[in-house]
Amino acid sequence: MRTSISFKQTERSEAIESLIEQKLKHFEKYDHQKNSHIEWVCNANEKLHTSEVNLHMENTIFHTKVESNDLYKTIDIAISKLDSQIRKHSDKAKDHLSDVKNRV
């Protein structure tokens, strides 16, 4: 899984990069074709931190944007939102396959 992490209006931090990469390992189990790409942007203003994520996986793009007063909190919430989106997409695909099999 290719990962691109960028920082806007804040200094690059090895600790934050390693935390993001560690948390993204959770999504490797969904990457069956081994060609996924993640674009993660961390942005920090005076009082507001933002994590914006685009996950390109198997002809589907998952997107989330989280704002909070703590950058680490935005990372955790973004991971949770992505996980929910992927599970929902996976469940819909399974339901669709079962419907197609039942019709035949």
Secondary structure, DSSP 8 states (H G I E B T S, - for coil): -EEEEEEESS---HHHHHHHHHHHGGGGGG-SSS--EEEEEEEE-SS-EEEEEEEEETTEEEEEEEEES-HHHHHHHHHHHHHHHHHHHHHHHHHHHHHHHHH-
